[in-house]
Amino acid sequence: MLNANAAHRAEPTPPANPAERAFLFLQELAADLSQEAITFPTFVDATVKVGRALDDPAMDADRLALVVSSEPLLAAKLVQLANSVAFNPAGKKIADVKTAVTRVGFTTVRSTAAAIAIAQVRASADLKDFREETERVWRHSLDVAAIAYVLARALSNLRPDEALFAGLVHDIGRFYLLARASHYPELAAHRDELEAVIHEWHPAIGQTILQQLGLPEPLTTAVAEHEAGAYRLPPRNLTDLVILANLAARPRAPTDAPEAGLPDDSPVLKVLAEAAAEVQSLIAALQ
């Protein structure tokens, strides 16, 4: 029989310094990436059902409306989105799912389902100790999604509905890493250290999650590179759009600040000022 001292000695010693704490966490993440073993219940329930429907090349608005109607929350969200300023500038209200699906487009149906799925993840037990962080990431994701939609329409020939989806999921790696951090209390107790790890790794993790879901390469590349900072104006691809939207969504800060957004004289900010009501209507409809 072990005495108290022996039992105490048998317990694993938690990492004592930041480097060790981060190393243990990163070691497992690296194994996940190399083995493509990332599993994360982000796109569940309605999202899986919608995704399967949209993968059918013969899918039309009538059939998709039936799929959506079987998920009451998704149906209600889509009708609300279809009546927002962004999709309904003429102010003609609709109340049926088929018209909503036709008005917003198939990719936006997927975006709305993803928004509902992420809301489910935010309420999961693994994230209960990170409520403040997850709410901040979610609000930022909504901002980036709405801004990317507006910029795609105003400054490019890219599809606004694809930009909306890319903005919504661009930080999905952050949710995954926060969920995993709940199993590393020694690291989770040091939020500055944890944030440094998340900031560095969340683009690659997000890309891997979306690749495993079979989503297209332009989207996964945009997620992987959204923190790169280098972009073209006007934006030429989805990566440019997401980088711009990510920068525009940041609070105004001195240009030499580590997390500085766009400069005050950027034409992007002028576009967003003129489309402020549209941006807010999208955010309200998705949250």
Buried (B, 14 or more C-beta within 10 A) or exposed (E): EEEEEEEEEEEEEEBEEBEEBBEBBBEEBEEBBEEEEBEBBBBBBBBBBBBEBBEEEEBEBEBBBEBBBEBEEBBBBBBBBBBBBBBBEEEEEBEEBBBBBBBBBBBBBBBBBBBBBBEBBBEEEBBEBBEEBBEEBBEBBBBBBBBBBBBBBBBBEBBBBBBBBBBBBBBBBBBBBBBBBBEBEBBBEEBEBBBEBBBEBBBBBBBBBBBBBEBEEBBBBBBBBBBEEEBEBBBEBBBBBBBBBBBBBBEEEEEEEEEBBBEEEBEBBEBBEEBEEBBBBBBBBBE
